[in-house]
Amino acid sequence: MRPNFNATEELEALRKRKALSRKRRFKKNRLERYRAELISLRQSGASYRELSDWIRTNKRWRVPLFVDG
């Protein structure tokens, strides 16, 4: 055992590192940039399928197909 080893300090540091690793990190969604356009289209009566078609054609993204329901 090391002569200057302090178990309580080590345990506290370990718990702090563990708490930081558990902390949720939020990042912006790719769709966030086009939120206003998507909301406007949806309020105008566009279906989710039409929204995904709009993203696929105008933004050239691969988007899963939505099922209306």
C-alpha positions in Angstrom: 0.0 0.0 0.0 1.2 3.5 -0.8 2.2 5.6 2.2 0.2 8.7 1.1 -2.9 6.8 0.0 -6.1 8.2 1.4 -9.0 5.9 0.8 -11.8 8.5 1.5 -10.3 11.0 -1.0 -9.9 8.3 -3.6 -13.5 7.1 -3.1 -14.8 10.7 -3.3 -12.9 11.3 -6.6 -14.2 8.0 -8.0 -17.8 8.9 -7.1 -17.3 12.3 -8.8 -16.0 10.7 -12.0 -18.9 8.2 -12.0 -21.4 11.0 -11.5 -20.0 12.9 -14.4 -20.1 9.8 -16.7 -23.8 9.3 -15.7 -24.7 12.9 -16.5 -26.9 13.2 -19.6 -25.4 15.1 -22.4 -27.9 16.7 -24.8 -27.0 17.6 -28.3 -29.1 19.2 -30.9 -31.1 17.0 -33.3 -30.3 17.3 -37.0 -33.9 18.3 -37.6 -33.7 21.3 -35.1 -32.4 23.5 -37.9 -35.6 23.0 -39.9 -38.0 23.0 -37.0 -39.9 26.1 -38.1 -40.4 24.7 -41.7 -41.5 21.3 -40.4 -44.0 22.9 -37.9 -45.3 25.2 -40.6 -45.8 22.3 -43.0 -47.5 20.2 -40.3 -49.8 23.0 -39.4 -50.7 23.5 -43.0 -51.9 19.9 -43.1 -48.9 17.9 -44.2 -48.8 14.3 -43.0 -45.7 12.8 -41.3 -45.0 10.9 -44.5 -45.1 14.2 -46.5 -42.7 15.7 -44.0 -40.3 12.8 -44.4 -40.6 13.2 -48.2 -39.8 16.9 -47.9 -36.7 16.2 -45.8 -35.6 13.4 -48.2 -36.0 15.5 -51.4 -35.0 19.0 -50.2 -32.3 18.1 -47.7 -31.1 14.8 -49.3 -31.2 12.9 -46.0 -32.1 9.3 -45.6 -35.2 9.4 -43.4 -37.2 6.4 -42.2 -40.7 6.4 -43.6 -43.4 7.4 -41.1 -46.7 5.5 -40.9 -49.7 7.8 -40.5 -52.0 6.5 -37.9 
